[in-house]
């Protein structure tokens, strides 16, 4: 399956685009209505265990092969889309890490405040005991 998706087997069909999203989920084919761009169907690809099975799926869905010239033009456009997607993923990961770091700092500050309050309270109690 990886070879079919990564090495262009899937993209050799007209109307097929492959975008990689780094979210550690199993690959899914999403079919869109050409006229509206509305999602029509999702097909989990994990069940297709060979290139032949994936080729059969593409044929059964009515996809036809691109010419070499069509494929090269498509790959140029797709490289730009993938670069944009990669940049978007980097921003998302950076923002998630920054948010986590801020949350850790917030928790650490709250713990420090609680410790300082407890120490002040203990000091006041000790001073009271010493006075009495």
KOLGU-4560 file (N, C-alpha, C; in nm, 3 decimals, padded with zeros to 5 digits):
<recs>
<n_xx: 00.083 n_yy: -00.119 n_zz: 00.000 ca_xx: 00.000 ca_yy: 00.000 ca_zz: 00.000 c_xx: 00.087 c_yy: 00.125 c_zz: 00.000 mol: A seq: 1 type: UNK>
<n_xx: 00.192 n_yy: 00.126 n_zz: 00.082 ca_xx: 00.277 ca_yy: 00.244 ca_zz: 00.092 c_xx: 00.336 c_yy: 00.280 c_zz: -00.044 mol: A seq: 2 type: UNK>
<n_xx: 00.384 n_yy: 00.180 n_zz: -00.116 ca_xx: 00.442 ca_yy: 00.205 ca_zz: -00.248 c_xx: 00.337 c_yy: 00.266 c_zz: -00.341 mol: A seq: 3 type: UNK>
<n_xx: 00.217 n_yy: 00.214 n_zz: -00.336 ca_xx: 00.109 ca_yy: 00.262 ca_zz: -00.422 c_xx: 00.079 c_yy: 00.409 c_zz: -00.393 mol: A seq: 4 type: UNK>
<n_xx: 00.079 n_yy: 00.445 n_zz: -00.264 ca_xx: 00.047 ca_yy: 00.584 ca_zz: -00.225 c_xx: 00.167 c_yy: 00.678 c_zz: -00.242 mol: A seq: 5 type: UNK>
<n_xx: 00.285 n_yy: 00.633 n_zz: -00.199 ca_xx: 00.402 ca_yy: 00.720 ca_zz: -00.199 c_xx: 00.467 c_yy: 00.732 c_zz: -00.335 mol: A seq: 6 type: UNK>
<n_xx: 00.476 n_yy: 00.623 n_zz: -00.408 ca_xx: 00.549 ca_yy: 00.623 ca_zz: -00.535 c_xx: 00.463 c_yy: 00.661 c_zz: -00.656 mol: A seq: 7 type: UNK>
<n_xx: 00.341 n_yy: 00.708 n_zz: -00.633 ca_xx: 00.262 ca_yy: 00.762 ca_zz: -00.743 c_xx: 00.163 c_yy: 00.668 c_zz: -00.807 mol: A seq: 8 type: UNK>
<n_xx: 00.150 n_yy: 00.547 n_zz: -00.757 ca_xx: 00.054 ca_yy: 00.454 ca_zz: -00.816 c_xx: -00.087 c_yy: 00.508 c_zz: -00.813 mol: A seq: 9 type: UNK>
<n_xx: -00.126 n_yy: 00.563 n_zz: -00.700 ca_xx: -00.262 ca_yy: 00.619 ca_zz: -00.687 c_xx: -00.278 c_yy: 00.743 c_zz: -00.773 mol: A seq: 10 type: UNK>
<n_xx: -00.175 n_yy: 00.824 n_zz: -00.776 ca_xx: -00.182 ca_yy: 00.951 ca_zz: -00.849 c_xx: -00.171 c_yy: 00.934 c_zz: -01.001 mol: A seq: 11 type: UNK>
<n_xx: -00.140 n_yy: 00.813 n_zz: -01.044 ca_xx: -00.133 ca_yy: 00.790 ca_zz: -01.188 c_xx: -00.274 c_yy: 00.784 c_zz: -01.249 mol: A seq: 12 type: UNK>
<n_xx: -00.376 n_yy: 00.793 n_zz: -01.165 ca_xx: -00.515 ca_yy: 00.793 ca_zz: -01.211 c_xx: -00.568 c_yy: 00.936 c_zz: -01.218 mol: A seq: 13 type: UNK>
<n_xx: -00.646 n_yy: 00.963 n_zz: -01.322 ca_xx: -00.708 ca_yy: 01.094 ca_zz: -01.338 c_xx: -00.803 c_yy: 01.120 c_zz: -01.221 mol: A seq: 14 type: UNK>
<n_xx: -00.799 n_yy: 01.245 n_zz: -01.171 ca_xx: -00.891 ca_yy: 01.283 ca_zz: -01.065 c_xx: -00.850 c_yy: 01.239 c_zz: -00.926 mol: A seq: 15 type: UNK>
<n_xx: -00.729 n_yy: 01.183 n_zz: -00.914 ca_xx: -00.682 ca_yy: 01.136 ca_zz: -00.784 c_xx: -00.567 c_yy: 01.224 c_zz: -00.737 mol: A seq: 16 type: UNK>
<n_xx: -00.578 n_yy: 01.272 n_zz: -00.614 ca_xx: -00.471 ca_yy: 01.349 ca_zz: -00.549 c_xx: -00.442 c_yy: 01.282 c_zz: -00.417 mol: A seq: 17 type: UNK>
<n_xx: -00.315 n_yy: 01.277 n_zz: -00.381 ca_xx: -00.275 ca_yy: 01.220 ca_zz: -00.253 c_xx: -00.210 c_yy: 01.330 c_zz: -00.171 mol: A seq: 18 type: UNK>
<n_xx: -00.265 n_yy: 01.354 n_zz: -00.052 ca_xx: -00.204 ca_yy: 01.447 ca_zz: 00.042 c_xx: -00.173 c_yy: 01.369 c_zz: 00.169 mol: A seq: 19 type: UNK>
<n_xx: -00.054 n_yy: 01.391 n_zz: 00.221 ca_xx: -00.013 ca_yy: 01.322 ca_zz: 00.341 c_xx: -00.029 c_yy: 01.415 c_zz: 00.460 mol: A seq: 20 type: UNK>
<n_xx: -00.102 n_yy: 01.369 n_zz: 00.558 ca_xx: -00.124 ca_yy: 01.445 ca_zz: 00.680 c_xx: -00.062 c_yy: 01.364 c_zz: 00.792 mol: A seq: 21 type: UNK>
<n_xx: 00.032 n_yy: 01.423 n_zz: 00.861 ca_xx: 00.104 ca_yy: 01.351 ca_zz: 00.966 c_xx: 00.022 c_yy: 01.346 c_zz: 01.093 mol: A seq: 22 type: UNK>
<n_xx: -00.073 n_yy: 01.254 n_zz: 01.097 ca_xx: -00.154 ca_yy: 01.242 ca_zz: 01.218 c_xx: -00.161 c_yy: 01.098 c_zz: 01.268 mol: A seq: 23 type: UNK>
<n_xx: -00.077 n_yy: 01.012 n_zz: 01.212 ca_xx: -00.059 ca_yy: 00.874 ca_zz: 01.258 c_xx: -00.186 c_yy: 00.790 c_zz: 01.250 mol: A seq: 24 type: UNK>
<n_xx: -00.274 n_yy: 00.822 n_zz: 01.158 ca_xx: -00.392 ca_yy: 00.740 ca_zz: 01.138 c_xx: -00.374 c_yy: 00.655 c_zz: 01.013 mol: A seq: 25 type: UNK>
<n_xx: -00.456 n_yy: 00.551 n_zz: 01.001 ca_xx: -00.453 ca_yy: 00.467 ca_zz: 00.882 c_xx: -00.499 c_yy: 00.548 c_zz: 00.761 mol: A seq: 26 type: UNK>
<n_xx: -00.444 n_yy: 00.517 n_zz: 00.641 ca_xx: -00.481 ca_yy: 00.593 ca_zz: 00.522 c_xx: -00.627 c_yy: 00.572 c_zz: 00.483 mol: A seq: 27 type: UNK>
<n_xx: -00.686 n_yy: 00.679 n_zz: 00.435 ca_xx: -00.827 ca_yy: 00.677 ca_zz: 00.394 c_xx: -00.838 c_yy: 00.747 c_zz: 00.259 mol: A seq: 28 type: UNK>
<n_xx: -00.914 n_yy: 00.686 n_zz: 00.168 ca_xx: -00.944 ca_yy: 00.752 ca_zz: 00.042 c_xx: -01.075 c_yy: 00.829 c_zz: 00.062 mol: A seq: 29 type: UNK>
<n_xx: -01.072 n_yy: 00.956 n_zz: 00.027 ca_xx: -01.192 ca_yy: 01.038 ca_zz: 00.038 c_xx: -01.235 c_yy: 01.076 c_zz: -00.104 mol: A seq: 30 type: UNK>
<n_xx: -01.358 n_yy: 01.041 n_zz: -00.138 ca_xx: -01.411 ca_yy: 01.073 ca_zz: -00.270 c_xx: -01.500 c_yy: 01.196 c_zz: -00.259 mol: A seq: 31 type: UNK>
<n_xx: -01.479 n_yy: 01.290 n_zz: -00.351 ca_xx: -01.555 ca_yy: 01.414 ca_zz: -00.354 c_xx: -01.636 c_yy: 01.422 c_zz: -00.483 mol: A seq: 32 type: UNK>
<n_xx: -01.751 n_yy: 01.485 n_zz: -00.476 ca_xx: -01.828 ca_yy: 01.512 ca_zz: -00.598 c_xx: -01.753 c_yy: 01.617 c_zz: -00.678 mol: A seq: 33 type: UNK>
<n_xx: -01.729 n_yy: 01.590 n_zz: -00.804 ca_xx: -01.648 ca_yy: 01.680 ca_zz: -00.886 c_xx: -01.716 c_yy: 01.815 c_zz: -00.902 mol: A seq: 34 type: UNK>
<n_xx: -01.847 n_yy: 01.816 n_zz: -00.916 ca_xx: -01.919 ca_yy: 01.941 ca_zz: -00.942 c_xx: -01.918 c_yy: 02.036 c_zz: -00.822 mol: A seq: 35 type: UNK>
<n_xx: -01.931 n_yy: 01.981 n_zz: -00.702 ca_xx: -01.946 ca_yy: 02.066 ca_zz: -00.584 c_xx: -01.828 c_yy: 02.062 c_zz: -00.489 mol: A seq: 36 type: UNK>
<n_xx: -01.744 n_yy: 01.960 n_zz: -00.500 ca_xx: -01.634 ca_yy: 01.943 ca_zz: -00.407 c_xx: -01.679 c_yy: 01.886 c_zz: -00.273 mol: A seq: 37 type: UNK>
<n_xx: -01.803 n_yy: 01.847 n_zz: -00.265 ca_xx: -01.860 ca_yy: 01.792 ca_zz: -00.142 c_xx: -01.815 c_yy: 01.647 c_zz: -00.121 mol: A seq: 38 type: UNK>
<n_xx: -01.779 n_yy: 01.615 n_zz: 00.003 ca_xx: -01.736 ca_yy: 01.479 ca_zz: 00.032 c_xx: -01.852 c_yy: 01.382 c_zz: 00.008 mol: A seq: 39 type: UNK>
<n_xx: -01.819 n_yy: 01.273 n_zz: -00.064 ca_xx: -01.921 ca_yy: 01.175 ca_zz: -00.100 c_xx: -01.905 c_yy: 01.045 c_zz: -00.023 mol: A seq: 40 type: UNK>
<n_xx: -01.778 n_yy: 01.002 n_zz: -00.005 ca_xx: -01.755 ca_yy: 00.870 ca_zz: 00.053 c_xx: -01.613 c_yy: 00.860 c_zz: 00.105 mol: A seq: 41 type: UNK>
<n_xx: -01.594 n_yy: 00.781 n_zz: 00.212 ca_xx: -01.461 ca_yy: 00.752 ca_zz: 00.267 c_xx: -01.437 c_yy: 00.601 c_zz: 00.260 mol: A seq: 42 type: UNK>
<n_xx: -01.319 n_yy: 00.565 n_zz: 00.212 ca_xx: -01.284 ca_yy: 00.423 ca_zz: 00.200 c_xx: -01.154 c_yy: 00.399 c_zz: 00.277 mol: A seq: 43 type: UNK>
<n_xx: -01.160 n_yy: 00.325 n_zz: 00.388 ca_xx: -01.036 ca_yy: 00.290 ca_zz: 00.460 c_xx: -00.949 c_yy: 00.201 c_zz: 00.371 mol: A seq: 44 type: UNK>
<n_xx: -00.824 n_yy: 00.237 n_zz: 00.354 ca_xx: -00.735 ca_yy: 00.163 ca_zz: 00.264 c_xx: -00.658 c_yy: 00.051 c_zz: 00.332 mol: A seq: 45 type: UNK>
<n_xx: -00.666 n_yy: 00.045 n_zz: 00.463 ca_xx: -00.590 ca_yy: -00.055 ca_zz: 00.538 c_xx: -00.628 c_yy: -00.198 c_zz: 00.498 mol: A seq: 46 type: UNK>
<n_xx: -00.751 n_yy: -00.215 n_zz: 00.449 ca_xx: -00.800 ca_yy: -00.348 ca_zz: 00.411 c_xx: -00.744 c_yy: -00.396 c_zz: 00.276 mol: A seq: 47 type: UNK>
<n_xx: -00.682 n_yy: -00.306 n_zz: 00.199 ca_xx: -00.625 ca_yy: -00.344 ca_zz: 00.069 c_xx: -00.477 c_yy: -00.373 c_zz: 00.088 mol: A seq: 48 type: UNK>
<n_xx: -00.442 n_yy: -00.500 n_zz: 00.084 ca_xx: -00.308 ca_yy: -00.543 ca_zz: 00.125 c_xx: -00.207 c_yy: -00.559 c_zz: 00.012 mol: A seq: 49 type: UNK>
<n_xx: -00.246 n_yy: -00.524 n_zz: -00.110 ca_xx: -00.151 ca_yy: -00.536 ca_zz: -00.221 c_xx: -00.179 c_yy: -00.427 c_zz: -00.323 mol: A seq: 50 type: UNK>
<n_xx: -00.080 n_yy: -00.405 n_zz: -00.409 ca_xx: -00.097 ca_yy: -00.307 ca_zz: -00.515 c_xx: -00.206 c_yy: -00.351 c_zz: -00.612 mol: A seq: 51 type: UNK>
<n_xx: -00.215 n_yy: -00.481 n_zz: -00.634 ca_xx: -00.319 ca_yy: -00.534 ca_zz: -00.722 c_xx: -00.458 c_yy: -00.504 c_zz: -00.666 mol: A seq: 52 type: UNK>
<n_xx: -00.474 n_yy: -00.520 n_zz: -00.534 ca_xx: -00.603 ca_yy: -00.492 ca_zz: -00.471 c_xx: -00.638 c_yy: -00.344 c_zz: -00.484 mol: A seq: 53 type: UNK>
<n_xx: -00.539 n_yy: -00.259 n_zz: -00.466 ca_xx: -00.563 ca_yy: -00.115 ca_zz: -00.479 c_xx: -00.593 c_yy: -00.076 c_zz: -00.624 mol: A seq: 54 type: UNK>
<n_xx: -00.523 n_yy: -00.138 n_zz: -00.718 ca_xx: -00.549 ca_yy: -00.114 ca_zz: -00.860 c_xx: -00.692 c_yy: -00.157 c_zz: -00.893 mol: A seq: 55 type: UNK>
<n_xx: -00.733 n_yy: -00.271 n_zz: -00.840 ca_xx: -00.870 ca_yy: -00.318 ca_zz: -00.860 c_xx: -00.972 c_yy: -00.220 c_zz: -00.803 mol: A seq: 56 type: UNK>
<n_xx: -00.943 n_yy: -00.164 n_zz: -00.687 ca_xx: -01.031 ca_yy: -00.065 ca_zz: -00.627 c_xx: -01.045 c_yy: 00.056 c_zz: -00.719 mol: A seq: 57 type: UNK>
<n_xx: -00.932 n_yy: 00.105 n_zz: -00.768 ca_xx: -00.934 ca_yy: 00.224 ca_zz: -00.855 c_xx: -01.017 c_yy: 00.197 c_zz: -00.981 mol: A seq: 58 type: UNK>
<n_xx: -00.996 n_yy: 00.081 n_zz: -01.040 ca_xx: -01.071 ca_yy: 00.043 ca_zz: -01.160 c_xx: -01.220 c_yy: 00.031 c_zz: -01.130 mol: A seq: 59 type: UNK>
<n_xx: -01.253 n_yy: -00.032 n_zz: -01.017 ca_xx: -01.394 ca_yy: -00.051 ca_zz: -00.982 c_xx: -01.464 c_yy: 00.082 c_zz: -00.953 mol: A seq: 60 type: UNK>
<n_xx: -01.387 n_yy: 00.183 n_zz: -00.913 ca_xx: -01.444 ca_yy: 00.316 ca_zz: -00.886 c_xx: -01.453 c_yy: 00.400 c_zz: -01.014 mol: A seq: 61 type: UNK>
<n_xx: -01.400 n_yy: 00.346 n_zz: -01.126 ca_xx: -01.411 ca_yy: 00.415 ca_zz: -01.254 c_xx: -01.297 c_yy: 00.510 c_zz: -01.287 mol: A seq: 62 type: UNK>
<n_xx: -01.188 n_yy: 00.503 n_zz: -01.214 ca_xx: -01.074 ca_yy: 00.590 ca_zz: -01.242 c_xx: -00.996 c_yy: 00.537 c_zz: -01.361 mol: A seq: 63 type: UNK>
<n_xx: -00.945 n_yy: 00.628 n_zz: -01.444 ca_xx: -00.863 ca_yy: 00.590 ca_zz: -01.560 c_xx: -00.725 c_yy: 00.650 c_zz: -01.544 mol: A seq: 64 type: UNK>
<n_xx: -00.627 n_yy: 00.590 n_zz: -01.611 ca_xx: -00.487 ca_yy: 00.632 ca_zz: -01.599 c_xx: -00.463 c_yy: 00.766 c_zz: -01.669 mol: A seq: 65 type: UNK>
<n_xx: -00.373 n_yy: 00.847 n_zz: -01.609 ca_xx: -00.328 ca_yy: 00.973 ca_zz: -01.669 c_xx: -00.223 c_yy: 00.941 c_zz: -01.776 mol: A seq: 66 type: UNK>
<n_xx: -00.208 n_yy: 01.032 n_zz: -01.871 ca_xx: -00.096 ca_yy: 01.021 ca_zz: -01.964 c_xx: 00.029 c_yy: 01.067 c_zz: -01.890 mol: A seq: 67 type: UNK>
<n_xx: 00.146 n_yy: 01.041 n_zz: -01.946 ca_xx: 00.272 ca_yy: 01.082 ca_zz: -01.883 c_xx: 00.276 c_yy: 01.235 c_zz: -01.868 mol: A seq: 68 type: UNK>
<n_xx: 00.231 n_yy: 01.307 n_zz: -01.969 ca_xx: 00.231 ca_yy: 01.454 ca_zz: -01.964 c_xx: 00.134 c_yy: 01.504 c_zz: -01.857 mol: A seq: 69 type: UNK>
<n_xx: 00.016 n_yy: 01.445 n_zz: -01.848 ca_xx: -00.082 ca_yy: 01.482 ca_zz: -01.745 c_xx: -00.024 c_yy: 01.457 c_zz: -01.606 mol: A seq: 70 type: UNK>
<n_xx: 00.045 n_yy: 01.343 n_zz: -01.592 ca_xx: 00.101 ca_yy: 01.306 ca_zz: -01.462 c_xx: 00.209 c_yy: 01.405 c_zz: -01.419 mol: A seq: 71 type: UNK>
<n_xx: 00.297 n_yy: 01.445 n_zz: -01.512 ca_xx: 00.404 ca_yy: 01.540 ca_zz: -01.478 c_xx: 00.347 c_yy: 01.675 c_zz: -01.437 mol: A seq: 72 type: UNK>
<n_xx: 00.246 n_yy: 01.723 n_zz: -01.508 ca_xx: 00.182 ca_yy: 01.851 ca_zz: -01.474 c_xx: 00.115 c_yy: 01.841 c_zz: -01.337 mol: A seq: 73 type: UNK>
<n_xx: 00.050 n_yy: 01.729 n_zz: -01.314 ca_xx: -00.016 ca_yy: 01.707 ca_zz: -01.184 c_xx: 00.087 c_yy: 01.709 c_zz: -01.072 mol: A seq: 74 type: UNK>
<n_xx: 00.200 n_yy: 01.641 n_zz: -01.090 ca_xx: 00.302 ca_yy: 01.633 ca_zz: -00.984 c_xx: 00.356 c_yy: 01.771 c_zz: -00.948 mol: A seq: 75 type: UNK>
<n_xx: 00.371 n_yy: 01.859 n_zz: -01.045 ca_xx: 00.417 ca_yy: 01.995 ca_zz: -01.015 c_xx: 00.318 c_yy: 02.067 c_zz: -00.924 mol: A seq: 76 type: UNK>
<n_xx: 00.190 n_yy: 02.058 n_zz: -00.958 ca_xx: 00.087 ca_yy: 02.123 ca_zz: -00.875 c_xx: 00.081 c_yy: 02.059 c_zz: -00.737 mol: A seq: 77 type: UNK>
<n_xx: 00.093 n_yy: 01.929 n_zz: -00.733 ca_xx: 00.082 ca_yy: 01.856 ca_zz: -00.607 c_xx: 00.198 c_yy: 01.887 c_zz: -00.513 mol: A seq: 78 type: UNK>
<n_xx: 00.316 n_yy: 01.907 n_zz: -00.569 ca_xx: 00.433 ca_yy: 01.940 ca_zz: -00.486 c_xx: 00.408 c_yy: 02.070 c_zz: -00.410 mol: A seq: 79 type: UNK>
<n_xx: 00.346 n_yy: 02.167 n_zz: -00.474 ca_xx: 00.313 ca_yy: 02.294 ca_zz: -00.409 c_xx: 00.210 c_yy: 02.271 c_zz: -00.299 mol: A seq: 80 type: UNK>
<n_xx: 00.106 n_yy: 02.194 n_zz: -00.328 ca_xx: 00.003 ca_yy: 02.165 ca_zz: -00.227 c_xx: 00.063 c_yy: 02.094 c_zz: -00.107 mol: A seq: 81 type: UNK>
<n_xx: 00.152 n_yy: 01.997 n_zz: -00.133 ca_xx: 00.213 ca_yy: 01.922 ca_zz: -00.023 c_xx: 00.302 c_yy: 02.013 c_zz: 00.061 mol: A seq: 82 type: UNK>
<n_xx: 00.376 n_yy: 02.104 n_zz: -00.004 ca_xx: 00.460 ca_yy: 02.198 ca_zz: 00.070 c_xx: 00.375 c_yy: 02.286 c_zz: 00.161 mol: A seq: 83 type: UNK>
<n_xx: 00.261 n_yy: 02.331 n_zz: 00.109 ca_xx: 00.170 ca_yy: 02.412 ca_zz: 00.190 c_xx: 00.116 c_yy: 02.331 c_zz: 00.308 mol: A seq: 84 type: UNK>
<n_xx: 00.081 n_yy: 02.206 n_zz: 00.284 ca_xx: 00.028 ca_yy: 02.118 ca_zz: 00.389 c_xx: 00.135 c_yy: 02.093 c_zz: 00.494 mol: A seq: 85 type: UNK>
<n_xx: 00.259 n_yy: 02.069 n_zz: 00.450 ca_xx: 00.368 ca_yy: 02.047 ca_zz: 00.545 c_xx: 00.390 c_yy: 02.169 c_zz: 00.633 mol: A seq: 86 type: UNK>
<n_xx: 00.384 n_yy: 02.287 n_zz: 00.571 ca_xx: 00.402 ca_yy: 02.411 ca_zz: 00.648 c_xx: 00.288 c_yy: 02.427 c_zz: 00.749 mol: A seq: 87 type: UNK>
<n_xx: 00.167 n_yy: 02.397 n_zz: 00.705 ca_xx: 00.051 ca_yy: 02.404 ca_zz: 00.795 c_xx: 00.067 c_yy: 02.307 c_zz: 00.912 mol: A seq: 88 type: UNK>
<n_xx: 00.116 n_yy: 02.187 n_zz: 00.884 ca_xx: 00.138 ca_yy: 02.088 ca_zz: 00.991 c_xx: 00.245 c_yy: 02.137 c_zz: 01.088 mol: A seq: 89 type: UNK>
<n_xx: 00.351 n_yy: 02.198 n_zz: 01.035 ca_xx: 00.457 ca_yy: 02.250 ca_zz: 01.122 c_xx: 00.402 c_yy: 02.358 c_zz: 01.215 mol: A seq: 90 type: UNK>
<n_xx: 00.320 n_yy: 02.446 n_zz: 01.160 ca_xx: 00.259 ca_yy: 02.552 ca_zz: 01.242 c_xx: 00.169 c_yy: 02.492 c_zz: 01.349 mol: A seq: 91 type: UNK>
<n_xx: 00.090 n_yy: 02.392 n_zz: 01.311 ca_xx: 00.000 ca_yy: 02.327 ca_zz: 01.406 c_xx: 00.079 c_yy: 02.262 c_zz: 01.519 mol: A seq: 92 type: UNK>
<n_xx: 00.184 n_yy: 02.190 n_zz: 01.484 ca_xx: 00.267 ca_yy: 02.122 ca_zz: 01.584 c_xx: 00.334 c_yy: 02.226 c_zz: 01.675 mol: A seq: 93 type: UNK>
<n_xx: 00.388 n_yy: 02.334 n_zz: 01.616 ca_xx: 00.451 ca_yy: 02.439 ca_zz: 01.695 c_xx: 00.351 c_yy: 02.499 c_zz: 01.793 mol: A seq: 94 type: UNK>
<n_xx: 00.231 n_yy: 02.530 n_zz: 01.744 ca_xx: 00.129 ca_yy: 02.590 ca_zz: 01.830 c_xx: 00.086 c_yy: 02.494 c_zz: 01.941 mol: A seq: 95 type: UNK>
<n_xx: 00.076 n_yy: 02.366 n_zz: 01.910 ca_xx: 00.040 ca_yy: 02.268 ca_zz: 02.013 c_xx: 00.149 c_yy: 02.259 c_zz: 02.119 mol: A seq: 96 type: UNK>
<n_xx: 00.275 n_yy: 02.258 n_zz: 02.075 ca_xx: 00.387 ca_yy: 02.252 ca_zz: 02.169 c_xx: 00.394 c_yy: 02.378 c_zz: 02.254 mol: A seq: 97 type: UNK>
<n_xx: 00.371 n_yy: 02.493 n_zz: 02.192 ca_xx: 00.372 ca_yy: 02.619 ca_zz: 02.267 c_xx: 00.260 c_yy: 02.621 c_zz: 02.370 mol: A seq: 98 type: UNK>
<n_xx: 00.141 n_yy: 02.574 n_zz: 02.330 ca_xx: 00.028 ca_yy: 02.571 ca_zz: 02.423 c_xx: 00.058 c_yy: 02.478 c_zz: 02.540 mol: A seq: 99 type: UNK>
<n_xx: 00.121 n_yy: 02.363 n_zz: 02.511 ca_xx: 00.155 ca_yy: 02.269 ca_zz: 02.618 c_xx: 00.258 c_yy: 02.330 c_zz: 02.712 mol: A seq: 100 type: UNK>
<n_xx: 00.358 n_yy: 02.399 n_zz: 02.656 ca_xx: 00.460 ca_yy: 02.463 ca_zz: 02.737 c_xx: 00.398 c_yy: 02.572 c_zz: 02.825 mol: A seq: 101 type: UNK>
<n_xx: 00.306 n_yy: 02.650 n_zz: 02.768 ca_xx: 00.238 ca_yy: 02.753 ca_zz: 02.847 c_xx: 00.158 c_yy: 02.691 c_zz: 02.960 mol: A seq: 102 type: UNK>
<n_xx: 00.092 n_yy: 02.580 n_zz: 02.931 ca_xx: 00.011 ca_yy: 02.512 ca_zz: 03.033 c_xx: 00.102 c_yy: 02.461 c_zz: 03.145 mol: A seq: 103 type: UNK>
<n_xx: 00.218 n_yy: 02.404 n_zz: 03.109 ca_xx: 00.313 ca_yy: 02.356 ca_zz: 03.210 c_xx: 00.361 c_yy: 02.471 c_zz: 03.297 mol: A seq: 104 type: UNK>
<n_xx: 00.391 n_yy: 02.585 n_zz: 03.233 ca_xx: 00.435 ca_yy: 02.703 ca_zz: 03.308 c_xx: 00.326 c_yy: 02.750 c_zz: 03.404 mol: A seq: 105 type: UNK>
<n_xx: 00.204 n_yy: 02.749 n_zz: 03.355 ca_xx: 00.090 ca_yy: 02.791 ca_zz: 03.437 c_xx: 00.075 c_yy: 02.699 c_zz: 03.559 mol: A seq: 106 type: UNK>
<n_xx: 00.086 n_yy: 02.571 n_zz: 03.538 ca_xx: 00.075 ca_yy: 02.475 ca_zz: 03.648 c_xx: 00.190 c_yy: 02.494 c_zz: 03.746 mol: A seq: 107 type: UNK>
<n_xx: 00.311 n_yy: 02.512 n_zz: 03.694 ca_xx: 00.428 ca_yy: 02.533 ca_zz: 03.781 c_xx: 00.410 c_yy: 02.659 c_zz: 03.866 mol: A seq: 108 type: UNK>
<n_xx: 00.358 n_yy: 02.765 n_zz: 03.805 ca_xx: 00.335 ca_yy: 02.889 ca_zz: 03.880 c_xx: 00.231 c_yy: 02.869 c_zz: 03.990 mol: A seq: 109 type: UNK>
<n_xx: 00.126 n_yy: 02.794 n_zz: 03.958 ca_xx: 00.023 ca_yy: 02.768 ca_zz: 04.061 c_xx: 00.080 c_yy: 02.686 c_zz: 04.176 mol: A seq: 110 type: UNK>
<n_xx: 00.162 n_yy: 02.588 n_zz: 04.144 ca_xx: 00.225 ca_yy: 02.505 ca_zz: 04.248 c_xx: 00.315 c_yy: 02.592 c_zz: 04.335 mol: A seq: 111 type: UNK>
<n_xx: 00.393 n_yy: 02.680 n_zz: 04.272 ca_xx: 00.482 ca_yy: 02.769 ca_zz: 04.348 c_xx: 00.401 c_yy: 02.860 c_zz: 04.441 mol: A seq: 112 type: UNK>
<n_xx: 00.292 n_yy: 02.915 n_zz: 04.391 ca_xx: 00.207 ca_yy: 03.001 ca_zz: 04.473 c_xx: 00.151 c_yy: 02.923 c_zz: 04.592 mol: A seq: 113 type: UNK>
<n_xx: 00.105 n_yy: 02.800 n_zz: 04.566 ca_xx: 00.052 ca_yy: 02.718 ca_zz: 04.675 c_xx: 00.160 c_yy: 02.688 c_zz: 04.778 mol: A seq: 114 type: UNK>
<n_xx: 00.280 n_yy: 02.658 n_zz: 04.730 ca_xx: 00.390 ca_yy: 02.629 ca_zz: 04.823 c_xx: 00.425 c_yy: 02.752 c_zz: 04.906 mol: A seq: 115 type: UNK>
<n_xx: 00.428 n_yy: 02.868 n_zz: 04.843 ca_xx: 00.459 ca_yy: 02.991 ca_zz: 04.915 c_xx: 00.352 c_yy: 03.022 c_zz: 05.020 mol: A seq: 116 type: UNK>
<n_xx: 00.226 n_yy: 03.001 n_zz: 04.985 ca_xx: 00.117 ca_yy: 03.023 ca_zz: 05.081 c_xx: 00.129 c_yy: 02.927 c_zz: 05.197 mol: A seq: 117 type: UNK>
<n_xx: 00.158 n_yy: 02.800 n_zz: 05.167 ca_xx: 00.173 ca_yy: 02.701 ca_zz: 05.274 c_xx: 00.292 c_yy: 02.734 c_zz: 05.363 mol: A seq: 118 type: UNK>
<n_xx: 00.403 n_yy: 02.777 n_zz: 05.302 ca_xx: 00.520 ca_yy: 02.812 ca_zz: 05.382 c_xx: 00.490 c_yy: 02.933 c_zz: 05.470 mol: A seq: 119 type: UNK>
<n_xx: 00.419 n_yy: 03.034 n_zz: 05.416 ca_xx: 00.384 ca_yy: 03.152 ca_zz: 05.493 c_xx: 00.292 c_yy: 03.112 c_zz: 05.609 mol: A seq: 120 type: UNK>
<n_xx: 00.196 n_yy: 03.026 n_zz: 05.581 ca_xx: 00.103 ca_yy: 02.980 ca_zz: 05.685 c_xx: 00.179 c_yy: 02.905 c_zz: 05.794 mol: A seq: 121 type: UNK>
<n_xx: 00.272 n_yy: 02.817 n_zz: 05.754 ca_xx: 00.351 ca_yy: 02.741 ca_zz: 05.852 c_xx: 00.438 c_yy: 02.837 c_zz: 05.934 mol: A seq: 122 type: UNK>
<n_xx: 00.495 n_yy: 02.936 n_zz: 05.869 ca_xx: 00.579 ca_yy: 03.032 ca_zz: 05.939 c_xx: 00.496 c_yy: 03.111 c_zz: 06.041 mol: A seq: 123 type: UNK>
<n_xx: 00.377 n_yy: 03.151 n_zz: 06.003 ca_xx: 00.289 ca_yy: 03.223 ca_zz: 06.094 c_xx: 00.251 c_yy: 03.134 c_zz: 06.213 mol: A seq: 124 type: UNK>
<n_xx: 00.223 n_yy: 03.007 n_zz: 06.185 ca_xx: 00.188 ca_yy: 02.914 ca_zz: 06.294 c_xx: 00.307 c_yy: 02.895 c_zz: 06.387 mol: A seq: 125 type: UNK>
<n_xx: 00.426 n_yy: 02.883 n_zz: 06.331 ca_xx: 00.547 ca_yy: 02.868 ca_zz: 06.415 c_xx: 00.570 c_yy: 02.992 c_zz: 06.498 mol: A seq: 126 type: UNK>
<n_xx: 00.552 n_yy: 03.108 n_zz: 06.440 ca_xx: 00.569 ca_yy: 03.233 ca_zz: 06.514 c_xx: 00.467 c_yy: 03.242 c_zz: 06.629 mol: A seq: 127 type: UNK>
<n_xx: 00.346 n_yy: 03.197 n_zz: 06.602 ca_xx: 00.242 ca_yy: 03.199 ca_zz: 06.706 c_xx: 00.280 c_yy: 03.105 c_zz: 06.819 mol: A seq: 128 type: UNK>
<n_xx: 00.330 n_yy: 02.986 n_zz: 06.782 ca_xx: 00.372 ca_yy: 02.891 ca_zz: 06.884 c_xx: 00.486 c_yy: 02.949 c_zz: 06.967 mol: A seq: 129 type: UNK>
<n_xx: 00.581 n_yy: 03.016 n_zz: 06.903 ca_xx: 00.695 ca_yy: 03.074 ca_zz: 06.973 c_xx: 00.650 c_yy: 03.187 c_zz: 07.069 mol: A seq: 130 type: UNK>
<n_xx: 00.549 n_yy: 03.262 n_zz: 07.027 ca_xx: 00.499 ca_yy: 03.370 ca_zz: 07.112 c_xx: 00.428 c_yy: 03.313 c_zz: 07.234 mol: A seq: 131 type: UNK>
<n_xx: 00.355 n_yy: 03.205 n_zz: 07.214 ca_xx: 00.277 ca_yy: 03.148 ca_zz: 07.324 c_xx: 00.368 c_yy: 03.069 c_zz: 07.413 mol: A seq: 132 type: UNK>
</recs>
